[in-house]
Amino acid sequence: MTDFACVGAAYDTYSHSGRGRLRHDLVFRRLRAELPDRPLRVLDAGCGTGEMTLRLAAAGHLMTAADASDGMITVAADRLSDRPELAARVRFLQADVEVLDVGGERFDLVCCHGVLMYLDEPATAVARLSGMVAPGGVLSVLTKNRAATGFREALRGEYALARDLIESGTGVSVGHLGVRTRGDTAEELDRLATEHGLTPLPWQGVRVLNDHRAEEWDPEPDEYALALEAEWAASTRDPYRQVAPLVHTLARRTSAGSCL
């Protein structure tokens, strides 16, 4: 697992770029559509610089934010200090997602966004996180889409690299942070969730139409709003979602005594 403190500045820049904002807005919008409008217990496993943690805390939820990188947690905590009204709703833990221990606590929402792509395999993390989902709760996983490896490179005109990736079927490439990443398919992630007692919900492709944009892409508000709505329309429809660079799967632990 990479220590992301060394790429923290690059990740923060990405998060505030047009491409990064599309990712966060699309995922947050989907979570809001799946969750009840009341305070929930939420685990953000791999919280990074705290973007989703702060969004969910601002929506009234009680957050446990965990990350393997002390540097990332420091950045997230600094961001939280600028939002003192949210401080009572957020606690931080330093832990790798594959060995994360919350003392048997269960959560109404467990998020693992942008983490699995940096692990050697997804099964260990999905098993551990699934066990932390309360009855009625949801597991939300965002990771690289193996089925779309090479598509971004082709759209950017990097044809030789795209051809190598497509023909090899490797599913492994270098991400925008300059770090090696590997992909998973929605079908594989749904299968893993099912093995641990969760029922998959329709999956979402994230950033179908604008992944080829330069990191400097910073659209005006009107253009961004139009881009977001087009992305939202494509995110749950085939064939569009199939070529999204990121796949967002959700699965619910159904129960007659649901806490949701």
QUIFEN-V822107 format. One record per residue. RES is the residue in one letter. BURIAL is + if it has 16 or more other C-alpha atoms within 10 Angstrom, else -. Layout:
# QUIFEN-V822107
res->(RES & RES)
burial->(BURIAL & BURIAL)
This chain:
# QUIFEN-V822107
res->(M & T & D & F & A & C & V & G & A & A & Y & D & T & Y & S & H & S & G & R & G & R & L & R & H & D & L & V & F & R & R & L & R & A & E & L & P & D & R & P & L & R & V & L & D & A & G & C & G & T & G & E & M & T & L & R & L & A & A & A & G & H & L & M & T & A & A & D & A & S & D & G & M & I & T & V & A & A & D & R & L & S & D & R & P & E & L & A & A & R & V & R & F & L & Q & A & D & V & E & V & L & D & V & G & G & E & R & F & D & L & V & C & C & H & G & V & L & M & Y & L & D & E & P & A & T & A & V & A & R & L & S & G & M & V & A & P & G & G & V & L & S & V & L & T & K & N & R & A & A & T & G & F & R & E & A & L & R & G & E & Y & A & L & A & R & D & L & I & E & S & G & T & G & V & S & V & G & H & L & G & V & R & T & R & G & D & T & A & E & E & L & D & R & L & A & T & E & H & G & L & T & P & L & P & W & Q & G & V & R & V & L & N & D & H & R & A & E & E & W & D & P & E & P & D & E & Y & A & L & A & L & E & A & E & W & A & A & S & T & R & D & P & Y & R & Q & V & A & P & L & V & H & T & L & A & R & R & T & S & A & G & S & C & L)
burial->(- & - & - & + & + & - & - & + & - & - & + & + & - & + & + & - & + & + & + & + & + & + & + & + & + & + & + & - & - & + & + & - & - & - & - & - & - & - & - & + & + & + & + & + & + & + & + & + & + & + & + & + & + & + & - & + & + & - & - & + & + & + & + & + & + & + & + & + & + & + & + & + & + & + & + & + & + & - & - & + & - & - & - & - & - & + & - & - & + & + & - & + & + & + & + & + & + & + & - & + & - & - & - & - & - & + & + & + & + & + & + & + & + & + & + & + & + & + & + & - & - & + & - & - & + & + & - & + & + & + & + & + & + & + & + & + & + & + & + & + & + & + & + & + & + & + & + & + & + & + & + & + & + & + & - & - & - & - & - & - & - & + & - & - & + & + & - & - & - & - & + & + & + & - & - & - & - & - & - & - & + & + & + & + & + & + & - & - & + & + & - & + & + & + & - & - & - & + & + & + & - & - & + & + & + & + & + & + & + & + & + & + & - & - & - & - & - & - & - & - & - & - & - & + & - & - & + & + & - & - & + & + & - & + & + & + & - & - & - & + & + & + & + & + & + & + & + & + & + & + & + & + & + & + & - & - & - & - & - & +)
